[in-house]
Amino acid sequence: MQRRMLLGAMLACAAAPPVRAEAWPERELILTVNYGAGGNTDAASRELAREMSSRLGRPMVVVNRPGALGTLGPAYVAQQKPDGYNVAVATYASMAIAPHMVSVSYGLDDFAFVGAFGRYRYGIVVRADSPYRTIQDLVAAARRGSVFFGAPSPPNNLALFELGRRTGARFEQATYRSGSEAVVALLGGQVEVIVQNPSDVLSQIESGKLRLLASASPVRWPEHPAVPTLREAGYDVAIDSWLGLAVPKGTPPAVVERLQAALQAATATPALRDAFGRLGVDPATMTGEEYRAMLVRDHAAMREALALLPTGEGRR
């Protein structure tokens, strides 16, 4: 009798259905943003969390864990229980760039990627009273002596480091926790130039406090179509980056699929697309598999690109 009861229990366990996406989630989710509150990544992530919450039927609560070039957030989430309730904002920089610059406790294989939900734009910005009226003025000044710039992390800093490498100009970085802190530093005269996203600087540009010298992205800013890209100005430099989501490795596939479906549905809404437009983030998407494949490829490519930068740059 005992053997029959044990066998029956084993068969019941074997026949138990896998995690069903429709039965999950049963409580709120935590979305860990790897940069400080008020910055571009934080603002875009909060917009996404709002849209995903309505599709998942549970709140998605945003928690900021900035620091270490954006790697503290992913490091934290990688160590959490793989049940889908802890989700990381896995930016391109924190996955493909920063691991070559600082010691991290995670790798790409420590995550199941949910997908990408946005693509950044970047601009080179100075104060309105700056003597640098064009990007050529800035390069000429940095050839004569060091110019300090502010940036929270890569890839922002890569634009000026690469510009310096190609032109002989010298740019030195002051590191800040977020884009908003970098803007405050520029306005306060702590640095002479910053490389930031539209959401961090557009209002200050429109109010006449800051000036956009060039787009550091492959395309011009639609808000300022007369301002050229670095390539159009004669410098073969451009930076690109993405926003994505990831969960700890081992998260049930049904849960990952549910998150991916909510992500794709959220990015298709007019409300999110409009919000991203105001932030200067293009609402481009990738599946989890596509995003992971790009990160694997570019992780190796960025190792080579970073090796060309001046040794020790990026700190002040």
N, C-alpha and C positions, 0 to 999 in steps of 0.2 A: 504493500500500500504506500509506504514511504517513497519507494522508488518511482511508483506511478505518479505521486504528487510532485516529486522533484522533476520528472520528465515533463509533466504538464506545465510546470512553472517555466521550464526552459523553453518549451515550445511557445508559450505565451509571450515571452520576452523576444524571441526570434521573430514572432509575427507582429510585434509592436510597430506601428507605422513610424516613419522618420518624422523629423520636425516638420510640421505643416506651416507654410508661410501664412495661411489665413489665421492660424492660432497665435501668431506672434505679431506685434509685441504685446506684452501684458502689463507693462509699466513704462514710465518715461525713459527716454534715451538721453545719453550725455554726448554732446558733440564737442570734442576738444579742439579748440583753435590754437594753432601754434605761434600766433603773434598777439601783440597787445590789443586791448580794447580801443576802438576808434580808428584803427587802420583799415586799409583796403580789404585785406583778407578777412578781418573780423566782420566788416560791414557786409561783404558778399556772403559770408558763411551764415550770418544771422538771417539774411533774406532767404537763403536756401532752407535753413532749419524751419522757418515759418511755413514755407510751402510744403516741405516734406512732412511736417507734423500733421497737417490736415489730411494727408494721404495715408499716413501710417495709423492714424487714430489715436496717437499718443503724443504728448509734448516731446520736442527735441530741445533740450536745455543746453545752451552754449556756455562753456567754461573756457577761459583763456589760460593757457600755459605757455607764456613767451619765454624766450631766452635761448642761448647757445645756438644762434643762427637758425632759429625755428625748429630745432631738433628735440626740445624737451617734450613737446606735445606728442609726437609720434612715439617717442621712447616710452612715455607713460602708457599710452593705449596698447602698445605691443605686449605689455606685461599684464593686461587685464584679462578677465575670464572671456573666452571666445563664445559669447552668447549673443552678440549683436547689439548689446545695450551700451557699449562704449565704442564710439565711432571717432576716428581721427580725421581732421583736415590734413590730407597728405599732399602738400604742395610739391610741385616739381623741384623747387629749391631744396626742400628738406629731404627729398628722396634721391635726387641725382647730383646735387652740387655740394651741399653742406657736409655730407659724410666724408668728402675728400679734404675738408678744411678743419674739422673738429672731430674728436673721438666720439662715436655714437655707439649705443648698445643694441642697435637694431640693424637689420638689413632688409632688402626687398622681400626675401623669403619669409620674413616674420609677419607678413600681412596677406590678407585676402583683399584685393582691390575692388571697390564698388564701382568706380568710374570717375571720369573727369567731368567737371561742370562749368568751367570758365577758363578763359584765356586772358592774360594780363596785357595792358599797354603801359609803356614807360615813357617818361619825358625828362629832359635835362633842364632844370629850372634854377634861376637866380633871383635875387631881389630886384625889384623894379629900379632901385637906385644904383644897381651894380654897374661898374664900368664895362662889363661884358655885354655888348649889344647883340652879338652873334656868336655862334659856336666857334667860328674862326678866332674871335677875340679871346675866348676862353682858352683855346688850345695855345694861342700865342703867349698868353700869360703863364700858362703851366710849363711852357718851354723855358721861360725866364727863371722860374722858381716854383716851388711846390704850391699847389692849390689844394686846400682841404675841402672835402665834400662829406656830406652826411648820408648814410643809408643804413637800413636795419639789418640787411643780410644780402647774400646773393639771391637772385641774379642782378639786383640793382647795381651793386658795386662793380660787376663785371664790365658794364658799359664803359665807364671811365677808365678802368684799368686797361681794357683792350684799346681804347682810344689813345691812351698814353703810350702803350706798347707800339702802336703803329705810327705815332707821330713824334715820339721823343718827349712828349709832355710828361710832367710828373704830378700825379694826383695821389693824395693821401687821405685815407678814410677815417672818419669818426663814426663809430658804431652806435646806433640807437635801437631801442626796443621795438619801435613801431614807426610807421610812416609819419604819423601825426607828430611824434617827438622830433623827427628829422626836420619837419616843417617849422616847428617852434625854434629849433636850433638855427635854421637859416634866417628866420625873421629876427632872431636875437643877435645875429652876427657871429655866432660861434663857428659857422662854416660859410663858405662862399658859394656853394652850389650843392644841389641834391638831385638824385635820380629817383623819381617817385611816380606813382600811378595817378590818373586823373582825379580820383576821389579825394586824394590828399591835398591837391593843389589848385583845382579848378576855381573854387570860390575865391581864393586869394589872387589868382590871376585875373579873374573878372573884376575884382575890387581894385585892381591896380597896384597891389602890393608885391606881386611876383611876376616874372616874365619867363615864358617858355622859349628856350633857345632852339631846341630840336627834339624831334621824336626819336627815342632810342629803340623803338620797335620797328618791324619791317614796314609798317604803314604809318601814314600821317594821322594825327588826331582829327576826327571829324569836327570837334569843337573849335579847332584852330587850323583849318585846312591850308592856310598860307605858310605855316611853319614847316620846314622840310624835315625829312628823316636824316639821320646821320649819313646814310648812304647817298642820299641826294645831295648832301652838302660836301661830298667828296671823300667820306671816310667809310671804309667797308666794315662797319660795325653795326650789329643789331642784336638785341636780346629778346628772348621769348620765354614765357613761363605759363604754368597751368595750375589750376586748383582741382583737387580731387579728394575722394573719400576712401578710407580703408578701415578695415576691422582686423582684430588679431587673427593670425593663422589658426585654422581649426574651427572657425565659425561655421555652423551648418550651411551647406550650399543653399538650402531653401530660404534661410534668413538673408544671405548675401543677395539672392535673387530678388527678394522682397525689397531690400534696400535699393538695389539697382533700379527696380521698376519705379519706386517712389522718386528716386533721383531724376530719372529720365522724364517722368511726368511733371515734376516740379520745374525743370528747366524749359519745358515747352509752354509754360503759362505766360500770357502777356504781362502779368504783374511782375514776375521775376525778370523777364527780359527787359522790361522798362527800368526796373531797379538797377539791373546790371549796367544798362546803358548810362544811367546817371553816375555810376561808379567808375565808368571807363573799363569795364570788364566785358569782353565778348562772351555771350552765353553759348560757347562751343562745348560739345559733349563727346565723350568716348565711353565705351563699355569698360568694365573692369579689366577684361583681357587686353583690350587695345591700350588702355592706359599703362598697364603693367609692362607690355611689350615696348612701349616708347621709353619708359623709365629704365628698363634693362639696357636698351640700346644707348640712351643718352648718358647713363651712369658712366659707361666706359668713355664716351666722347668727352664728357666734362672733366674727367681725370686728366686727359691730354690738354684741354684748354686751360685748366687751372695751373698746370705745370709751367705754362708760359708766363704767368703773372709774376711780378716782383716778389721775391721771397720776403715774408714777414708783413706784406701789405694787408690791410683790412683791420688794423688795430690802431688805437690812439690812446 
